[in-house]
Amino acid sequence: MDIFNRVWILLFLLLPVRALWGEYYFQGTDHQMEVIRVKGEKPGLIVLIFGGIHGDEPGGYFSSEILSKIKLLRGNLIIVPRVNFPSIMLNVREVNGDMNRKFGDHERIDDPDREVVKLLKRLMSEADIFINQHDAYGFHRETYISEKYNQSRYGQSLIIDAPTFYSEKLGKQIELAKIGKRIMTRVNDRIKNPAHHFGFWDHNSVARNTKHPEMRKSATYYALTTHSIPAFGLETSKDLPSLDHKVKYQLLVIREILHEFGLEFVFPSPNVKLPVLHWVDFLKNGKDIIRVNGNTNLRLSPGDSVVIKEIFSNYHSGLSANILNWGTLNDMEKKFVFETDTTILIKKNNLPMAKVYLKRFRKDSVREVLVDINGQVKTIPNWGKIEITSGQYFNIRGTGPRFKNTRFDVRGFSPGPGRHDDSNVKINTNQLLRKYSFKKKGNIYFVKIYTGGRFAGGFQVEVKGKVPTS
């Protein structure tokens, strides 16, 4: 086992990091995992949902993240949107072998996924129902219709491991086959296109003569046989026309499963938002915060260190930053010492959002900006930020090195007729027009720098305290 794996196994022994969006495990590694708990207003059954156990099956991990926005009136959810983050970032089925065949009684000590699987098993012990989300090729049908529509295809199917069993957890006999068929009837009644209908598939993996003995190492089989809870494998088709279709159908089936087991809720919209990068926060040389937009050059000197601290996007999670040809798949929070030009790839799940280019300073590069903030002059790096209390002023004094024909454009500030440069003028935050701020909230404004008519960088003005409403 290499040093990297030893490090994240040790991290596992720590308490989870509680964040606004969920609980995070394996922080600072490629295996970073988010566990989202949604508690209902009234008690009820606990449903555990896994997305992304295979990295090339986005229907599951995009829909489970949307599901976390559900309003629960009765019952509880535990959602793990990205079970297998390394494979998701690479958009491949698996990195360290098939994770959905690692739920036997014993884990291999040298398996890089060992601690991940142990955590997943522990979460199963908390649940009353389990759903494992997948995408697969084709469309499952009871009889052969065509190469794409037949009884061997996994796409558009709901799969179980036993037709009936006694659930010690729930204290009653569960007619799983009858339940599954009932759910599929309701689901198909809501799908207008019959070519997209779901099929029901009982693998009967618990039987001695099962045709699917390989499923005895799957997550659903483990949940059923070890924790005695109803378990479903949910497969949408990779042959559907879009990710939107997969997400819509995944959520449709989950909705009917939740209904079946008595949960009450207000369901979220199934729409998938296109990921958009706002900016990336770097810590430079251990002291300066630098905020860089996507597809931008961040100029550095050899020996400068940078740490990628945070990615600001229209998504809160599933974000990664890969410094190409260095580190691992996700290089967040790792100290990188710059020597030669390189590129950082920013992703949401498997989708590239933007790149940041690390390049050497040129002779004509703006390295820093002098700003008077309410009477105190500060020097900030190009692409840095200033913080100022609402109602106070700032005055841009210039750049270092000093260049001729330097112009500053403070978005949201009008310098008056005939003036095209916003430097050397006191700008009160109350003079800034809210509609030009980030998301029109009045807290963050952008300043652009031009030298000789060429765009040369900029910085952000972050307003603290109560801001005007207009």
C-alpha positions in Angstrom: 0.0 0.0 0.0 1.5 3.4 -1.0 1.9 6.4 1.3 -1.1 8.2 -0.3 -3.5 5.4 0.6 -2.1 5.2 4.2 -2.8 8.9 4.6 -6.4 8.8 3.6 -7.0 5.7 5.7 -5.8 7.6 8.7 -8.1 10.5 7.8 -11.0 8.0 7.8 -10.4 7.4 11.5 -11.2 11.0 12.2 -14.7 12.4 12.7 -16.4 13.5 9.5 -16.0 17.1 8.6 -19.4 18.7 9.0 -20.1 21.3 6.3 -23.1 23.4 5.2 -23.8 20.9 2.4 -23.2 17.7 4.2 -20.7 15.5 6.0 -17.3 15.0 4.2 -15.1 12.0 4.6 -11.6 11.4 3.2 -11.0 15.1 2.9 -7.9 16.0 0.9 -7.9 12.8 -1.1 -9.3 11.6 -4.4 -11.9 9.5 -2.5 -13.6 12.5 -0.9 -17.1 11.5 -0.1 -20.1 13.6 0.9 -22.9 12.1 3.0 -26.1 14.2 3.0 -28.7 13.6 5.7 -32.2 15.0 5.1 -34.5 14.8 8.2 -38.2 14.8 7.9 -40.6 16.9 10.0 -42.2 13.6 11.2 -40.5 10.3 12.0 -40.5 7.5 9.4 -38.3 5.0 7.6 -34.7 5.8 6.7 -33.9 5.5 3.0 -30.2 5.2 2.0 -29.3 6.1 -1.6 -26.0 5.6 -3.4 -25.1 7.4 -6.6 -21.9 7.0 -8.7 -20.7 3.6 -7.5 -19.6 3.4 -11.2 -18.0 6.6 -12.5 -19.4 6.5 -16.1 -23.1 6.4 -14.9 -24.0 10.1 -14.4 -27.7 9.6 -14.1 -27.2 8.4 -10.6 -24.8 11.0 -9.2 -26.5 14.0 -10.8 -30.0 12.9 -9.7 -29.0 12.0 -6.1 -27.6 15.5 -5.7 -30.8 17.0 -6.9 -32.7 14.7 -4.5 -30.9 16.3 -1.6 -33.1 19.4 -2.1 -36.2 17.4 -1.2 -38.5 18.7 1.5 -39.3 15.8 3.8 -42.6 15.8 5.7 -42.2 12.2 7.0 -39.2 9.9 7.0 -35.5 10.5 6.5 -32.9 10.2 3.7 -29.2 9.5 3.7 -27.8 10.4 0.3 -24.3 9.6 -0.9 -24.2 11.3 -4.4 -20.6 10.3 -5.3 -19.7 6.9 -3.9 -16.7 6.4 -6.2 -15.3 9.9 -6.8 -12.0 8.8 -8.5 -13.9 7.0 -11.2 -16.4 9.9 -11.6 -13.6 12.4 -12.1 -12.2 10.2 -14.9 -15.6 9.3 -16.3 -14.8 5.6 -16.2 -16.6 2.6 -14.7 -13.9 1.8 -12.2 -10.4 2.7 -11.1 -9.6 0.0 -8.5 -11.9 -2.7 -9.7 -15.6 -2.9 -9.7 -16.7 -1.3 -6.4 -20.1 -3.0 -6.7 -18.4 -6.4 -6.3 -16.7 -5.5 -3.0 -19.5 -6.1 -0.6 -18.6 -9.6 0.5 -18.0 -10.6 4.1 -14.3 -9.6 3.9 -12.4 -6.7 2.4 -8.9 -7.1 1.0 -6.4 -5.2 3.2 -4.6 -3.9 0.1 -7.7 -2.7 -1.7 -7.6 1.1 -2.2 -11.4 1.2 -1.8 -11.4 -0.8 1.5 -12.2 2.1 3.8 -14.7 3.5 1.4 -16.6 0.2 1.4 -16.4 0.0 5.2 -18.1 3.4 5.5 -20.8 2.4 3.0 -21.5 -0.7 5.0 -21.7 1.3 8.1 -24.3 3.6 6.5 -26.3 0.6 5.5 -26.7 -0.4 9.1 -28.5 2.9 9.7 -31.0 2.4 6.9 -34.5 0.7 6.5 -34.5 0.7 2.7 -31.6 0.9 0.2 -31.4 2.2 -3.4 -28.3 1.8 -5.6 -28.3 4.0 -8.7 -26.8 3.0 -12.0 -26.9 3.6 -15.8 -26.6 0.7 -18.2 -26.9 0.0 -21.9 -30.1 -1.0 -23.6 -33.7 -1.4 -22.3 -34.7 -4.4 -20.2 -37.6 -6.4 -21.5 -39.0 -9.8 -20.5 -38.5 -11.2 -24.0 -36.2 -10.6 -26.9 -37.3 -7.8 -29.2 -34.0 -6.5 -30.6 -30.4 -6.2 -29.7 -31.1 -3.1 -27.6 -34.5 -4.3 -26.2 -34.2 -7.7 -24.5 -34.1 -9.7 -21.3 -30.3 -9.4 -20.9 -30.1 -5.6 -21.0 -29.9 -3.8 -17.7 -30.9 -0.3 -18.8 -34.3 1.0 -17.6 -34.8 -1.7 -15.0 -35.5 -2.1 -11.3 -33.6 -5.1 -9.9 -34.0 -7.1 -6.7 -32.2 -10.0 -5.1 -35.1 -12.0 -3.7 -38.9 -12.1 -4.5 -39.8 -12.2 -0.8 -38.0 -12.2 2.6 -38.6 -11.6 6.2 -37.1 -8.3 7.3 -35.8 -8.5 10.8 -35.2 -4.7 10.6 -38.8 -3.9 9.7 -40.3 -6.9 11.6 -42.4 -8.2 8.8 -42.5 -10.3 5.6 -41.6 -8.1 2.6 -43.1 -9.1 -0.8 -40.3 -7.5 -2.7 -41.3 -8.7 -6.1 -44.9 -7.5 -5.7 -43.7 -4.2 -4.4 -41.2 -3.8 -7.3 -43.8 -4.6 -10.0 -46.3 -2.2 -8.3 -43.7 0.6 -8.4 -42.9 -0.1 -12.1 -46.5 0.0 -13.1 -46.9 3.5 -11.5 -43.6 4.7 -13.1 -44.5 3.5 -16.6 -47.9 5.1 -16.3 -46.0 8.4 -16.0 -43.7 7.9 -19.0 -45.3 8.9 -22.2 -42.8 7.2 -24.5 -43.2 3.4 -24.3 -39.7 2.9 -25.6 -38.5 4.4 -22.4 -40.6 2.2 -20.1 -38.9 0.3 -17.2 -38.7 -3.5 -16.8 -38.7 -5.3 -13.5 -36.0 -7.9 -12.9 -35.8 -10.4 -10.0 -32.2 -11.8 -10.0 -33.2 -14.0 -7.1 -29.5 -13.9 -6.1 -30.3 -15.6 -2.8 -31.3 -18.8 -4.5 -28.8 -21.6 -4.8 -29.5 -22.0 -8.5 -29.5 -18.3 -9.3 -28.4 -17.2 -12.8 -26.7 -14.2 -11.2 -24.2 -15.5 -8.5 -21.9 -12.5 -9.2 -24.6 -10.3 -7.5 -23.8 -11.9 -4.2 -20.9 -9.4 -3.8 -23.1 -6.4 -4.7 -24.3 -3.6 -2.5 -28.0 -4.5 -2.8 -27.3 -8.2 -1.9 -25.3 -7.1 1.1 -28.0 -4.7 2.3 -30.7 -7.4 1.9 -28.8 -10.4 3.5 -26.7 -8.7 6.1 -29.0 -5.8 7.2 -32.3 -7.4 6.3 -33.7 -4.4 4.5 -35.5 -4.0 1.1 -32.9 -3.2 -1.5 -33.3 -2.0 -5.1 -30.8 -1.6 -8.0 -32.1 1.2 -10.2 -30.8 1.3 -13.7 -31.6 4.0 -16.3 -30.4 3.5 -19.9 -27.2 4.9 -21.3 -29.0 4.9 -24.6 -31.4 7.6 -23.5 -31.0 10.8 -25.6 -29.7 13.0 -22.8 -28.5 13.3 -19.2 -31.8 15.1 -18.5 -33.7 12.0 -19.4 -31.6 9.8 -17.1 -32.0 12.2 -14.2 -35.7 12.6 -14.7 -36.3 8.8 -14.8 -34.0 8.1 -11.8 -36.0 10.6 -9.7 -39.3 9.3 -11.0 -38.5 5.8 -9.8 -37.1 7.0 -6.5 -40.2 9.1 -6.0 -42.4 6.0 -6.3 -40.2 4.0 -4.0 -40.5 6.7 -1.3 -44.2 6.7 -1.8 -44.4 3.0 -1.5 -42.7 3.0 1.9 -44.7 5.8 3.4 -42.4 8.8 3.1 -44.1 12.1 2.6 -42.4 14.9 0.8 -42.3 17.9 -1.6 -40.2 16.7 -4.5 -37.5 19.0 -6.1 -37.4 20.0 -9.8 -35.5 17.3 -11.9 -33.8 19.9 -14.0 -30.0 19.6 -14.3 -28.1 22.9 -14.2 -25.2 23.3 -16.6 -22.1 23.7 -14.2 -20.6 27.2 -14.3 -17.3 28.3 -12.7 -17.4 31.7 -11.0 -13.8 31.8 -9.8 -11.1 29.8 -7.9 -9.5 30.9 -4.7 -5.8 30.3 -4.3 -3.5 31.0 -1.3 -0.3 32.3 -2.7 2.9 32.0 -0.7 1.0 31.3 2.4 -0.5 34.8 2.8 -2.3 36.3 -0.2 -5.8 35.2 -1.5 -6.0 35.3 -5.2 -9.3 34.9 -7.1 -9.0 33.8 -10.7 -11.7 33.3 -13.3 -11.8 30.4 -15.5 -9.7 30.2 -18.7 -7.4 32.8 -17.3 -3.6 33.1 -16.9 -2.4 33.2 -13.3 1.2 34.7 -13.5 3.8 33.5 -11.0 7.5 33.5 -10.3 9.5 30.3 -10.0 9.4 29.2 -6.4 6.0 30.8 -5.7 3.7 28.4 -3.9 -0.1 28.1 -4.4 -2.8 26.1 -2.7 -6.2 25.7 -4.3 -8.5 26.6 -1.4 -12.0 26.8 -2.9 -13.9 26.5 -6.1 -16.9 28.9 -6.5 -19.5 27.6 -8.8 -23.3 27.3 -9.1 -22.8 23.9 -7.5 -21.6 23.4 -3.9 -20.1 19.9 -4.2 -18.6 17.3 -6.6 -16.0 19.9 -7.6 -12.3 19.1 -8.3 -9.1 20.8 -9.4 -6.4 18.7 -11.1 -3.0 20.2 -11.6 -2.0 18.3 -14.7 1.0 16.0 -14.6 1.3 16.6 -10.8 -0.3 15.2 -7.7 -3.5 13.1 -8.0 -6.9 13.6 -9.6 -8.0 16.2 -7.1 -5.3 18.6 -5.9 -7.4 20.8 -3.7 -5.6 21.9 -0.5 -2.2 20.7 -1.7 0.8 23.0 -1.7 2.2 23.3 -5.3 5.5 25.1 -5.9 5.6 26.7 -9.3 8.5 26.1 -11.6 7.3 25.8 -15.2 4.0 26.6 -17.0 1.2 24.1 -16.4 -2.6 23.9 -16.4 -5.3 23.3 -13.8 -8.4 21.5 -14.9 -11.6 22.4 -13.0 -14.5 19.8 -13.0 -17.9 19.3 -11.7 -18.3 15.5 -11.4 -17.0 14.3 -14.8 -17.7 17.6 -16.7 -14.9 20.0 -17.4 -15.9 23.6 -16.4 -12.8 25.6 -17.1 -9.0 25.7 -17.0 -6.6 28.0 -15.1 -3.2 28.5 -16.7 -0.2 28.9 -14.4 2.4 30.9 -16.3 5.6 32.9 -15.6 5.4 36.6 -15.2 6.3 38.6 -18.3 8.1 42.0 -18.2 4.8 43.7 -19.0 2.8 41.7 -16.3 0.9 43.6 -13.6 2.1 42.0 -10.4 0.3 44.1 -7.8 -2.1 47.0 -7.2 -2.0 49.8 -4.6 -5.4 50.6 -3.1 -6.2 53.2 -0.4 -9.0 51.6 1.7 -10.6 54.3 3.9 -7.3 56.0 4.5 -5.0 52.9 4.7 -2.9 52.0 1.7 -2.6 48.3 0.9 -0.8 46.4 -1.7 -2.6 43.4 -3.2 -1.5 40.9 -5.8 -3.0 41.0 -9.3 -6.2 38.9 -9.2 -6.4 39.5 -5.4 -9.3 41.0 -3.4 -9.9 43.8 -0.9 -12.4 43.8 1.9 -14.2 47.0 2.8 -17.0 47.9 5.2 -20.2 49.1 3.6 -20.3 52.9 3.5 -16.5 53.3 3.4 -14.4 54.2 0.3 -11.5 52.9 -1.7 -9.1 54.7 -4.0 -7.0 52.8 -6.6 -3.6 54.3 -6.6 -2.0 52.3 -9.5 0.0 49.2 -10.3 3.4 47.8 -9.7 5.4 47.9 -11.9 4.0 51.2 -13.0 2.9 51.2 -16.7 1.9 54.0 -19.0 -1.7 54.0 -20.3 -3.0 52.0 -17.4 -6.8 52.1 -16.9 -9.0 50.7 -14.2 -12.7 49.8 -14.8 -14.7 49.4 -11.6 -17.9 47.5 -12.6 -20.9 49.3 -11.2 -19.2 52.8 -10.8 -19.8 55.7 -13.2 -16.8 58.2 -13.0 -18.7 60.9 -14.8 -18.8 62.2 -18.4 -15.5 62.2 -20.3 -13.7 60.0 -17.7 -12.7 56.5 -18.7 -10.4 55.6 -15.8 -11.6 54.8 -12.3 -8.2 55.2 -10.5 -7.3 58.1 -8.2 -10.9 58.8 -7.2 -12.5 58.1 -3.9 -15.3 55.5 -4.5 -17.8 55.0 -1.7 -19.3 51.5 -1.7 -22.8 53.2 -1.7 -22.0 54.6 -5.1 -21.7 51.2 -6.6 -24.7 50.0 -8.6 -26.0 46.7 -7.2 -27.1 45.3 -10.5 -23.4 45.1 -11.6 -22.4 43.1 -8.5 -22.0 39.3 -8.4 -25.5 37.8 -8.6 -26.8 41.3 -8.0 -26.4 40.9 -4.3 -24.3 44.0 -3.7 -21.5 42.2 -1.9 -18.9 41.5 -4.6 -17.8 43.9 -7.4 -15.2 43.3 -10.1 -12.4 45.6 -11.1 -10.6 45.2 -14.5 -7.1 46.4 -15.3 -6.0 47.4 -18.8 -2.5 48.4 -19.8 -1.9 49.8 -23.3 -5.4 48.8 -24.3 -4.7 45.2 -23.3 -6.6 43.3 -20.5 -4.1 42.8 -17.8 -6.0 41.3 -14.8 -8.0 42.7 -12.0 -9.2 42.2 -8.5 -12.4 41.9 -6.5 -14.0 44.3 -4.0 -15.9 42.5 -1.3 -18.3 44.7 0.7 -18.9 43.6 4.3 -22.0 44.5 6.3 -25.4 45.6 5.2 -25.5 46.9 1.6 -28.0 49.2 0.0 -31.0 47.5 -1.6 -30.9 49.5 -4.8 
